[in-house]
């Protein structure tokens, strides 16, 4: 495991300490969980954006429609 040193505002550090104490977990665990959650949200957002861009591409939509028609014929 690597070590990371960072600066946090006094108010944020206080909030972190209060929550960690209330939950009986170390501060680094809260930070790790929050960062994982945030990175997952960013990844989901990128995924959604890529689908939105793809939906505007007429050629891709044509291929998707052809694929759906193929599956409709198979069922």
Contact map, one row per residue, 1 for C-alpha under 8 A:
111000000000000000000000000000000000000000000000000000000000000000000000000
111100000000000000000000000000000000000000000000000000000000000000000000000
111110000000000000000000000000000000000000000000000000000000000000000000000
011111000000000000000000000000000000000000000000000000000000000000000000000
001111100000000000000000000000000000000000000000000000000000000000000000000
000111110000000000000000000000000000000000000000000000000000000000000000000
000011111000000000000000000000000000000000000000000000000000000000000000000
000001111101100000000000000000000000000000000000000000000000000000000000000
000000111111100000000000000000000000000000000000000000000000000000000000000
000000011111110000000000000000000000000000000000000000000000000000000000000
000000001111111000000000000000000000000000000000000000000000000000000000000
000000011111111100000000000000000000000000000000000000000000000000000000000
000000011111111110000000000000000000000000000000000000000000000000000000000
000000000111111111000000000000000000000000000000000000000000000000000000000
000000000011111111100000000000000000000000000000000000000000000000000000000
000000000001111111110000001001000000000000000000000000000000000000000000000
000000000000111111111000001000000000000000000000000000000000000000000000000
000000000000011111111100000000000000000000000000000000000000000000000000000
000000000000001111111110000000000000000000000000000000000000000000000000000
000000000000000111111111111001000000000000000000000000000000000000000000000
000000000000000011111111110000000000000000000000000000000000000000000000000
000000000000000001111111000000000000000000000000000000000000000000000000000
000000000000000000111111100000000000000000000000000000000000000000000000000
000000000000000000011111110000000000000000000000000000000000000000000000000
000000000000000000011011111011000000000000000000000000000000000000000000000
000000000000000000011001111111000000000000000000000000000000000000000000000
000000000000000110010000111111100000000000000000000000000000000000000000000
000000000000000000000000011111110000000000000000000000000000000000000000000
000000000000000000000000111111111000000000000000000000000000000000000000000
000000000000000100010000111111111100000000000000000000000000000000000000000
000000000000000000000000001111111110000000000000000000000000000000000000000
000000000000000000000000000111111111000000000000000000000000000000000000000
000000000000000000000000000011111111100000000000000000000000000000000000000
000000000000000000000000000001111111110000000000000000000000000000000000000
000000000000000000000000000000111111111000000000000000000000000000000000000
000000000000000000000000000000011111111100000000000000000000000000000000000
000000000000000000000000000000001111111110000000000000000000000000000000000
000000000000000000000000000000000111111111000000000000000000000000000000000
000000000000000000000000000000000011111111100000000000000000000000000000000
000000000000000000000000000000000001111111110000000000000000000000000000000
000000000000000000000000000000000000111111111000000000000000000000000000000
000000000000000000000000000000000000011111111100000000000000000000000000000
000000000000000000000000000000000000001111111110000000000000000000000000000
000000000000000000000000000000000000000111111111000000000000000000000000000
000000000000000000000000000000000000000011111111100000000000000000000000000
000000000000000000000000000000000000000001111111110000000000000000000000000
000000000000000000000000000000000000000000111111111000000000000000000000000
000000000000000000000000000000000000000000011111111100000000000000000000000
000000000000000000000000000000000000000000001111111110000000000000000000000
000000000000000000000000000000000000000000000111111111000000000000000000000
000000000000000000000000000000000000000000000011111111100000000000000000000
000000000000000000000000000000000000000000000001111111110000000000000000000
000000000000000000000000000000000000000000000000111111111000000000000000000
000000000000000000000000000000000000000000000000011111111001100000000000000
000000000000000000000000000000000000000000000000001111111101100000000000000
000000000000000000000000000000000000000000000000000111111100100000000000000
000000000000000000000000000000000000000000000000000011111111100000000000000
000000000000000000000000000000000000000000000000000000111111110000000000000
000000000000000000000000000000000000000000000000000000001111111000000000000
000000000000000000000000000000000000000000000000000001101111111100000000000
000000000000000000000000000000000000000000000000000001111111111110000000000
000000000000000000000000000000000000000000000000000000000111111111000000000
000000000000000000000000000000000000000000000000000000000011111111100000000
000000000000000000000000000000000000000000000000000000000001111111110000000
000000000000000000000000000000000000000000000000000000000000111111111000000
000000000000000000000000000000000000000000000000000000000000011111111100000
000000000000000000000000000000000000000000000000000000000000001111111110000
000000000000000000000000000000000000000000000000000000000000000111111111000
000000000000000000000000000000000000000000000000000000000000000011111111100
000000000000000000000000000000000000000000000000000000000000000001111111110
000000000000000000000000000000000000000000000000000000000000000000111111111
000000000000000000000000000000000000000000000000000000000000000000011111111
000000000000000000000000000000000000000000000000000000000000000000001111111
000000000000000000000000000000000000000000000000000000000000000000000111111
000000000000000000000000000000000000000000000000000000000000000000000011111
